[in-house]
Amino acid sequence: MTPPPTGRLFPTATGTDLVLTRTFRAPLEDVWASVTESDRTARWFGPWEGDAGPGRTVKVQMAFEEQQPWMDLHIDACEAPRRLAVSAVDDTGRWRLELLLSETDGRTELRLVHHLDTTDGVGEIGPGWEYYLDMLVAARDGTPRPAFDDYYPAMAPYFAGLAPAPTT
């Protein structure tokens, strides 16, 4: 069963932001711990190791990808418990991400912002982030993990359709 996609694209001065949101019935600090503490990120994305802090680089294992690769992740900014900005470079290009958290009336909203230089590949990127955020939900709720096959390729047309048509 394919869950409904939630991501949206927003043009910026330097490219496009892909924004996905999840809301949790939990305090801000608890959700922050789910996205920053290695033993908790291991449950939905992968563990990390190193001396974390702004301007530093940690190693993160993508535990739910084929071959479970490790990658360097640079911490661009950390304003606990509300903002974490990270970046990485891999074979597919440059990744610039922010996690923004806010709490209202015992509910914490988490916004994942992927700063894109181009919308090329958003049909693959968007479903991946939907999957990982739902993995976070399942890890927090203690429910079964979703299957990636429910996200990709089923959501690819939705995300590709968000991108503006190329101009000639």
C-alpha positions in Angstrom: 0.0 0.0 0.0 1.5 3.3 -1.1 1.1 6.1 1.5 0.2 9.5 0.2 3.2 11.6 -0.7 3.5 14.8 1.4 6.6 16.6 -0.1 6.4 20.0 -1.7 8.9 22.0 -3.7 9.6 25.7 -3.1 11.7 27.9 -5.3 14.6 29.8 -3.6 17.1 32.3 -4.7 19.7 29.6 -5.2 17.6 26.6 -6.3 14.7 24.7 -4.9 13.8 23.4 -1.5 12.1 20.0 -1.1 10.2 20.1 2.1 8.6 17.2 3.9 6.8 17.4 7.3 5.9 14.9 10.0 4.1 15.7 13.3 4.6 13.8 16.6 2.7 13.8 19.8 5.9 14.2 21.8 7.9 16.9 23.4 10.4 18.8 21.2 13.4 17.4 23.1 12.3 13.8 22.6 11.9 14.2 18.8 15.3 16.0 18.7 16.9 13.0 20.4 15.4 10.7 17.8 17.2 12.6 15.0 20.5 13.3 16.8 21.4 10.4 19.1 23.2 7.6 17.4 21.3 4.7 19.2 18.0 6.3 18.1 19.0 7.3 14.5 20.1 3.6 14.1 16.5 2.6 14.4 15.3 4.5 11.3 18.3 5.7 9.3 21.5 4.4 10.7 24.0 4.9 13.5 26.7 7.6 13.4 30.1 7.9 15.1 32.5 10.7 15.7 32.8 13.9 17.7 29.6 15.7 16.7 29.4 19.5 16.7 29.0 22.5 14.4 31.9 22.5 11.9 32.7 18.9 12.5 32.3 15.8 10.4 30.8 12.5 11.6 30.5 9.1 9.9 26.9 7.9 9.3 25.9 4.4 8.2 23.0 4.2 5.8 21.8 1.0 7.5 18.7 0.5 5.3 20.5 0.9 2.0 22.1 -1.9 0.0 25.5 -2.8 1.4 24.9 -0.4 4.3 27.5 2.1 3.3 29.1 4.7 5.6 29.4 8.3 4.5 30.9 11.5 5.9 28.3 14.0 7.1 29.4 17.5 7.9 27.5 19.4 10.6 26.9 22.9 9.2 24.8 24.1 12.1 23.3 22.7 15.3 20.9 24.8 17.3 19.5 22.2 19.7 16.7 21.3 19.9 15.3 23.2 16.9 17.7 23.1 13.9 20.3 20.7 12.5 21.9 21.5 9.2 24.2 19.0 7.5 25.8 18.4 4.2 27.5 15.6 2.3 29.0 14.8 -1.0 28.7 11.4 -2.7 28.7 9.9 -6.1 25.3 11.4 -6.9 26.3 15.0 -5.9 26.0 17.4 -3.0 23.4 17.0 -0.3 22.4 19.9 1.9 19.7 19.1 4.5 18.1 20.8 7.4 15.9 19.4 10.1 13.7 22.1 11.7 11.6 21.3 14.8 8.9 23.3 16.5 6.5 22.4 19.3 2.9 23.6 19.9 0.6 22.1 22.6 2.6 18.9 23.1 3.0 18.3 19.4 6.3 18.5 17.6 6.5 19.3 13.9 9.6 18.1 12.1 10.4 19.7 8.7 13.0 18.1 6.6 14.3 20.6 4.0 16.5 19.3 1.2 18.2 22.2 -0.5 18.4 21.2 -4.2 20.6 22.9 -6.7 18.4 21.4 -9.5 15.1 19.4 -9.5 16.8 16.7 -11.6 16.2 13.4 -9.8 13.5 14.7 -7.5 11.4 11.7 -8.6 13.9 9.5 -6.8 14.8 11.8 -4.0 11.3 12.6 -2.8 10.2 9.0 -2.3 13.4 8.2 -0.4 12.8 11.0 2.1 9.1 10.0 2.5 10.4 6.4 3.3 12.9 7.6 5.8 10.5 9.9 7.6 8.0 7.1 7.8 10.8 4.9 9.2 11.3 7.5 11.9 7.5 7.4 12.7 7.6 3.6 12.9 10.7 3.6 15.1 9.1 6.1 17.5 5.7 4.4 17.5 7.1 0.8 17.7 5.3 -0.2 14.6 6.6 -2.3 11.7 9.0 -0.6 9.3 7.5 0.4 6.0 8.7 -1.3 2.8 10.7 0.9 0.4 8.8 -0.8 -2.5 5.7 1.1 -1.3 7.4 4.4 -1.9 9.5 3.9 -5.0 8.7 3.8 -7.9 5.0 4.5 -6.9 5.7 8.1 -5.7 8.1 9.0 -8.5 5.5 10.5 -10.8 4.1 12.7 -8.0 7.5 14.2 -7.2 8.6 14.5 -10.8 5.3 16.3 -11.5 6.2 18.9 -8.8 9.3 20.1 -10.8 8.8 23.0 -13.1 8.9 22.1 -16.8 12.2 22.8 -18.4 12.4 26.1 -20.3 13.9 26.1 -23.8 
